[in-house]
Amino acid sequence: MEFFNNVGGSSLNLDNQWYVNEHGDSFTVSKFNYYITNIVLTGSGTSYTESNSYHLVQQSDASSQSFDMTDIPVGTYDSVTFMIGVDKEHNTSGAQTGALDPVNGMFWSWSTGYIMLKVEGHSPQSPSNLVEFHCGGFSGLNSSVRTVSMPLSSPVSVTGSNDVHIHLTADLLKMFKSPNVIDFSTTYSVTMPDSNAKKLADNYANMFSITYAGL
């Protein structure tokens, strides 16, 4: 699986490029991180659930933007399901390692848990000139965990000896667009589980699309 981070139709560039959101606010991006977890592939009469399925995608680290899944049963697969964020079990399981290591800067505390998605940057429309969206919360009304299911762009056949590639694109503009248009003059700093984090999570649930599936 390989992830491509875009802003509209252009590749996301950190720090040195200006973008405009749905509200008309200008902004730059200095950080864009998110968790992709609990990946399941399904097809007619077959399915595959990735074990230890926790991946942190970081725009600043190209090596984090792709990973391999192994031991997939032979069969034809036509859809994928995954979580954006970290499930309740791993939010309450004590110290974690790898992608879930707190050293990655995506963890608040044992009571509030993981930051599911993080965006930082600048906007002249923000009263502080900064935008920081640290979307977290793993339970209750304001949970920021979202489950996404979508068909592959075309069915893929796993034979046991071939390599199959799935490309997913995250469009950051959609995080500020629908169903909630985000106004940076009033919503510019989200650093705790609350109703604004939920609005952003409802938006980023629609952020992904599959652009390629095949050999």
N, C-alpha and C positions, 0 to 999 in steps of 0.2 A: 504494500500500500504506500502511495506517495501523495503528499499533501502540497498544494500550491496555494499560497496566500495572495489574494488580489484585493484591489480597491476598485470596484467597478470592473472595467475591462483591462486594467493595467496591473502588472505585478506590484506588490507592496514593496516600497523602498523605505527603509527606516531613516528617520531624522532629516533627510534632505529634500523631501518632496511634499508639496501642499496638495490637499484633497478637499472636497466640499461634500458635506453630508446632505441628507434629504431636506433638512431644515434650512440649508443655505449657509451653514457655518463652516468656516475654513479650519483645517487642522493638519498637523503633522503627527506621525506615529514614531515613538522611540522604542516601544516594546509591544509585542503581540505573542502571547503564550496561551495554550489551551490544552486540556486533557482530552484524549480520545481513549475510551475504555470499553470493556465488555463487548468486544466485537463478535458478531454472529453472521455467518454466511448461510443462506438458505437457498434451496432449489427444490425441484420436484422430487420428493422422496428422499432428500438428503439434507443434512445440515452440519455445520461446523461451528463450534464455540472455541475461541482462542483461550488457552489457559494463561493465567497470570496476565490478563489483558489490560495493561496500564501503560499508556504512552503519553509523554509530554512533548507536544510540538511547539517549537520555539522559532520565531522568524529569524532570530539572531544566530541560530545554530543549524546549518544546512543538514548536518548528520541526523538531526532529530526529525526531519521532515519525511523520512521514509523508514520503513521497517519490514521485516519478513515475518510471515506466518508459516508455520511448518505443520507437517503431519495432517494435512487436509485430506479427508477421504475422497477417493475417486468419485467423480460425479459432475453434474452440470449445475452451476449456481447462477441465480438471476437476481438476487437482492442482498443487501447488507443492512445490518442494524448495529448501532453503536451508541454509547453514551457520550455526551459532552459533559465532562466532569467526573467526579469520583463518587462511587456508591457509598451508602451509609455504612456498610460493613467496614470498609477501609478508611472511613473517616473516624472510626471509633476503635481501631485495632492497635493503638499504640504506635511506637516508632516504626517507620517504614523505610525501605531502601529503594535504590534505583530511581525510577521516574517519580516515585512518591516520597523520596527523601526530602525532608524540610529544607535542606541546604539549597534546593532549587528555587526557593523564594516564593513558593506557591502554597504556603501553609500558614494559617493564623495561629490556632491553638487547638488543644484537645476538645474544647467545648464548641468552637465554631468551625473547625475543620479546614478543608482545603479550599483554595481559590480555584474555581473551575476554569475560569478564563480571565486573562488580565490584558488590558490595553492601557498604555500610557502614552502621552504626547502633549502637544501644545495647541491652543486655539485662542485667537484674539477675542472671540466671543465669550470665553470663560472669564468670570470675574478674577480668577487667580492666574489667568493665562495658561493654566495647565488643565489637562483632562486626565483623569485616572479612574479607570473602571476595573475594580477588583471584585468580580462576581463570585460569591460563595454562598454557603448555606446548603445543607444536605437533607433537610427534613422540614416538614411543615409548609405553611402557605407560601413562604418566600424562598423555597428551595430553588437553587440555580442549576440543578442537574436536569439535563434534558436528554431524552432518548429519541434518536433519529432513525427512521427506516426509509430506504429508498431503493428503487430498482436499479440494477446495473445498466449502464448504457447499452450493453449487449450481453447475453448469457455467456458464461465462460465455462469451459470444460477442463477439469483437473484430471490428469491421467496418472499422476504419481511420478511422472518423469519430466513434466514440463513446468515452466515458470509462467505464472499468470500475473499480470499487473493491473492494479486498480488505481486510477488517479482521481483524487478528490480535490475540489477547489473550494476554499473558504473566501467569500466576498465580504470584506469588512464593512462595506457600505450598508449591507443588509442588517448589520447589528444595530444600526441607528435609524432604520427605515420602517419596518413593518413587523408586527401590527402596531408598534408604538414609535412615532416620530420623536427622536431625541433632540432637545434644544439645549445646546451646550451652555447657554446663559443661565439656565436653571438646573440642569443636570450635568454636572461636570466632575463631581467627585463621589464615587460609590466605593466604599471601603468596608462595608459590613453587610450581612444578610438583611435586606429590607425590600420594600416594594419597588424601589428603583432597580435593584439587582434583578428582581423577578421580571421587570419589564424588559431589561436588556437580555435576559435569558430567553424570554419568549421570542425575542427578535433573533438571537443567534441560533435558535433551533431551526431557522429557515436559511441559515447562512451557507450551507454546504450543497454542492452539486457534484455529480459524478461526470467527469469529462472523458474518461476512457476506461474500458475494461477489455482485456484481451492479452494475447501473447506478446 
